[in-house]
Amino acid sequence: MLFDVYYEDGSQASNRRVPAEILGGLDGDEPAREAIAAQDEAIAQKSGRPQRSILSLARSPIPEPKLPRTP
């Protein structure tokens, strides 16, 4: 599943990938927040920059399929 992530500093990251099997159940999309926070922590460690705090997240819209063009 893909998520758009909004950070407390006003920045945004689109299409962050999270395994679909960790979602659902009583926790809904909360496991996605935890997975993305873990991804952000790894990125912060590698880049030497502080980790950003997640304000909110939402599932990315599913793009509409492109139809083949007819000549």
C-alpha positions as CSV (number, residue, x, y, z in Angstrom):
1,M,0.0,0.0,0.0
2,L,1.1,3.5,-0.7
3,F,0.8,6.4,1.8
4,D,1.2,10.2,1.7
5,V,2.9,11.3,4.8
6,Y,2.6,14.8,6.3
7,Y,5.3,15.9,8.8
8,E,5.1,18.4,11.6
9,D,7.6,20.7,9.9
10,G,5.2,21.1,7.0
11,S,6.9,18.8,4.6
12,Q,5.3,15.9,2.7
13,A,6.4,12.6,1.3
14,S,4.2,10.9,-1.3
15,N,3.8,7.2,-2.2
16,R,5.6,5.8,0.8
17,R,5.4,2.0,0.5
18,V,4.1,-0.2,3.3
19,P,3.3,-4.0,3.1
20,A,-0.4,-4.5,2.9
21,E,-0.3,-7.5,5.2
22,I,0.5,-5.3,8.2
23,L,-2.7,-3.2,7.7
24,G,-6.2,-3.8,8.7
25,G,-7.7,-5.3,11.8
26,L,-8.6,-3.2,14.8
27,D,-5.5,-1.0,14.4
28,G,-6.5,0.1,10.9
29,D,-3.6,2.1,9.3
30,E,-1.7,2.7,12.6
31,P,0.8,-0.1,11.7
32,A,1.7,2.0,8.6
33,R,2.6,4.9,10.8
34,E,5.0,2.7,12.8
35,A,6.5,1.2,9.6
36,I,7.1,4.6,8.0
37,A,8.5,5.9,11.3
38,A,11.0,3.0,11.2
39,Q,11.9,3.8,7.6
40,D,12.4,7.4,8.5
41,E,14.6,6.5,11.4
42,A,16.9,4.4,9.1
43,I,17.0,7.2,6.6
44,A,17.9,9.8,9.3
45,Q,20.7,7.6,10.6
46,K,22.2,7.1,7.1
47,S,21.9,10.8,6.2
48,G,23.0,12.2,9.6
49,R,19.9,14.4,9.7
50,P,17.3,14.4,12.5
51,Q,14.2,12.3,12.1
52,R,11.1,14.2,11.2
53,S,8.0,13.7,13.3
54,I,4.9,12.4,11.5
55,L,1.8,14.7,11.8
56,S,-0.6,12.5,9.8
57,L,-0.8,10.1,6.9
58,A,-3.3,9.1,4.3
59,R,-3.5,6.4,1.7
60,S,-2.3,7.6,-1.6
61,P,-5.0,7.8,-4.3
62,I,-5.0,4.9,-6.7
63,P,-4.1,6.2,-10.1
64,E,-6.6,5.6,-12.9
65,P,-5.4,3.1,-15.5
66,K,-4.3,4.7,-18.7
67,L,-6.3,3.5,-21.7
68,P,-4.4,2.6,-24.9
69,R,-4.6,5.3,-27.5
70,T,-6.4,4.5,-30.7
71,P,-4.9,5.8,-34.0
